[in-house]
């Protein structure tokens, strides 16, 4: 079974990763893409979130994938992502 370890140390099984990807995974000319997010990088990256209008990416994530929201904000990086957003006065719920 394929496993992936994210930078914060959480280990994901392949089937679990499928549930965390925004939208569906499709094959376009041999290249795998998602039907929602058209960017690369970690779903939990907060770079530039302070510039976004509400609902921001974390608020949308809570609505679209509550399990992913819980993992990123309260489990990865020892739960510090939620704390960082709070300190910066950025809403994430």
Number of C-alpha atoms within 10 A of each C-alpha: 5 8 12 13 10 12 10 11 11 13 13 15 12 12 11 12 14 13 13 17 16 17 15 13 13 12 9 9 6 7 7 10 15 15 12 11 12 8 9 6 6 10 17 16 12 13 7 7 16 14 9 10 8 14 13 16 16 26 16 15 21 16 12 13 16 14 13 21 23 15 16 23 21 15 16 18 16 12 14 14 19 23 13 13 17 12 9 10 10 19 15 19 14
